[in-house]
Amino acid sequence: MNAIRLSDLVSILRSKNAGPFLTTIDIFCENDKHYETIKKSGIINQSEISKLFKIPEKDVLGIYFYDSVKGIKITMVKPGHVASGDIACTDTLGMQQYIPLKHLMIPVDR
Amino acid sequence: MDEIRMLQSSAMGYGNVSRELIKEGLKYDPHIIVGQGTSTDPGPGYLGSDDIFGYVGKSNKKRDIGLILEAAVEKSIPFIFSGGSPSGSNAQLEGVLRIVNEICTEKGYKLKVAVIRGELEKNYVKSKIKQGVRIQRLVDSDRLSEVLSVDDINQAKRIVSQMGPEPIMKALEMGVDGVITGRALDIGLHMAFPLLNGFNKGLVAHMAKTIECGALCADPPINENIFAILKQDYFLVFPPNPEKKCTIRSVASHAFYERPDISKEINPGGYLDISQAKFEQVDRRTVRVSNGKWVPMPYTVKIEGVKIAGYRTVTVAGIRDDNLIKQIDWFIDDIRKRTVDKFGGISHFDLFFHVYGKDAVLGISEPKDLMTSDELCIVVDVIAPDPEISNAICAYVRGRMFFNDYPGRTSTAGNIATLFSPADIQMGESYVWNIWHSLPLEDPCEPFKIKILNFPNSKISQWE
């Protein structure tokens, strides 16, 4: 079983606030095969995302696969429960919060 | 009306609205031009702030509003936009109206405008609580009371509400040249005119959701304008810029943008379900969309409020010495302890060391265990109930960073590269969200005051 970095399989990997208390991460693939590889790997799940972002599992609120646009959405409570613009916040718009996913290794069959 | 042709101006305020692209859009003969200018994305600071031009500054804003008014006047079509910088508070709405007034005076436009405030009077919200209305929080957070209390309202600096399309529909019926709102639901701005003309709500909401951010629904997504043609059972969407295109994928995937869920979004009076929506490519640049469904629910509006957290003073320091970099955690802890010893008995305060080059951006989610940076930037960030104390703590911390000892130190003339002179930045009040709740309404227009203003107008601020 080989593995490949998520960032090598996707064309868009982005994050943004979905309101001040939630971060939402969008992943889009150009390529059907890449999308299927990620989806079928099963690695984008609540437990893995919780480990990756070091947040409680219950704070991973939703993971959605949208096949027709080869898109995946992950929505979570902001890490540390620090709301956008709150005094401890360092990413007001949540634009850099996709980074932990970038180097996630996706298992691929060869 | 058989169809509605709507030009969406792109997000307003950054000076991004393009005269050329508006001209391209006007070629398709729009019935109306719509823009959005309020947001909570830049955080609570702007709703707290008394700066009426806020996030983007006056001249950028004036440029964008000027282009929208110019298009509306040239084509004799109505305009709708929300205004605030960007919170949509009354103060910031007044800033927008001052700009409109300047433009009308300079260009000789005579405009009758319905202005709708989005800020709620505290007494109004309190009266709802007294009537027994349960105003529940929208998200589980320590900052938010589960059910809004009178204390929350008293602590809030300001409260605004995202008005739905209904007050705008009411305003459009007043025989005006345009509508300017304070805080408003983005899709509501785009829904009002089509709903007034009897179009299907699910379709209208889906069109609004698609075009509300301009050409962010184009491929590639870009901050430019967009055009929609709404028919009885579908709508068409394409960018006026002939070099750009909408694709099935770009339009369908815009449903992802800034939303927690893809297929369901709760709005005042219902939610839009696009799980069965149909997207078809009709030509190289145009997508046809149908089958969005509106599912009615009890009517609620979101209300947003901020309270002061304290006064903030910051300073910026660079560190390049590898010996200090490898001991940075110890160095910061030591300074923090000394600061608490010195000021802990005087005042409550929050002290943050944002260490760029280590983990400032991602905090607890930072995946790298080992820092490998040759250079660090530390933003010292102090928040205290009194601005003088905040200044004093920041200066003390900076002084400690200059001369605090650490093992192997050679830099006895000072440890940090200070970025600015003056070194410390007094940022004034710092705010946090304390209201993010759902207010049930029987009449969607009840809290939103509409006033007709004729521009040019010398009495903008004399609202009451």
Boltz contact constraints between the chains, C-beta under 6 A:
constraints:
  - contact:
      token1: [A, 16]
      token2: [B, 258]
      max_distance: 6.0
  - contact:
      token1: [A, 17]
      token2: [B, 41]
      max_distance: 6.0
  - contact:
      token1: [A, 18]
      token2: [B, 258]
      max_distance: 6.0
  - contact:
      token1: [A, 18]
      token2: [B, 259]
      max_distance: 6.0
  - contact:
      token1: [A, 18]
      token2: [B, 260]
      max_distance: 6.0
  - contact:
      token1: [A, 20]
      token2: [B, 433]
      max_distance: 6.0
  - contact:
      token1: [A, 21]
      token2: [B, 139]
      max_distance: 6.0
  - contact:
      token1: [A, 21]
      token2: [B, 141]
      max_distance: 6.0
  - contact:
      token1: [A, 22]
      token2: [B, 260]
      max_distance: 6.0
  - contact:
      token1: [A, 24]
      token2: [B, 260]
      max_distance: 6.0
  - contact:
      token1: [A, 26]
      token2: [B, 256]
      max_distance: 6.0
  - contact:
      token1: [A, 53]
      token2: [B, 365]
      max_distance: 6.0
  - contact:
      token1: [A, 54]
      token2: [B, 364]
      max_distance: 6.0
  - contact:
      token1: [A, 54]
      token2: [B, 365]
      max_distance: 6.0
  - contact:
      token1: [A, 64]
      token2: [B, 262]
      max_distance: 6.0
  - contact:
      token1: [A, 66]
      token2: [B, 262]
      max_distance: 6.0
  - contact:
      token1: [A, 69]
      token2: [B, 249]
      max_distance: 6.0
  - contact:
      token1: [A, 69]
      token2: [B, 252]
      max_distance: 6.0
  - contact:
      token1: [A, 69]
      token2: [B, 253]
      max_distance: 6.0
  - contact:
      token1: [A, 71]
      token2: [B, 253]
      max_distance: 6.0
  - contact:
      token1: [A, 73]
      token2: [B, 256]
      max_distance: 6.0
  - contact:
      token1: [A, 73]
      token2: [B, 262]
      max_distance: 6.0
  - contact:
      token1: [A, 75]
      token2: [B, 260]
      max_distance: 6.0
  - contact:
      token1: [A, 79]
      token2: [B, 364]
      max_distance: 6.0
  - contact:
      token1: [A, 79]
      token2: [B, 365]
      max_distance: 6.0
  - contact:
      token1: [A, 80]
      token2: [B, 364]
      max_distance: 6.0
  - contact:
      token1: [A, 83]
      token2: [B, 143]
      max_distance: 6.0
  - contact:
      token1: [A, 83]
      token2: [B, 433]
      max_distance: 6.0
  - contact:
      token1: [A, 84]
      token2: [B, 43]
      max_distance: 6.0
  - contact:
      token1: [A, 85]
      token2: [B, 43]
      max_distance: 6.0
  - contact:
      token1: [A, 85]
      token2: [B, 44]
      max_distance: 6.0
  - contact:
      token1: [A, 85]
      token2: [B, 45]
      max_distance: 6.0
  - contact:
      token1: [A, 86]
      token2: [B, 432]
      max_distance: 6.0
  - contact:
      token1: [A, 87]
      token2: [B, 309]
      max_distance: 6.0
  - contact:
      token1: [A, 87]
      token2: [B, 350]
      max_distance: 6.0
  - contact:
      token1: [A, 87]
      token2: [B, 383]
      max_distance: 6.0
  - contact:
      token1: [A, 90]
      token2: [B, 354]
      max_distance: 6.0
  - contact:
      token1: [A, 90]
      token2: [B, 360]
      max_distance: 6.0
  - contact:
      token1: [A, 92]
      token2: [B, 43]
      max_distance: 6.0
  - contact:
      token1: [A, 93]
      token2: [B, 41]
      max_distance: 6.0
  - contact:
      token1: [A, 96]
      token2: [B, 361]
      max_distance: 6.0
  - contact:
      token1: [A, 99]
      token2: [B, 362]
      max_distance: 6.0
  - contact:
      token1: [A, 100]
      token2: [B, 365]
      max_distance: 6.0
  - contact:
      token1: [A, 100]
      token2: [B, 367]
      max_distance: 6.0
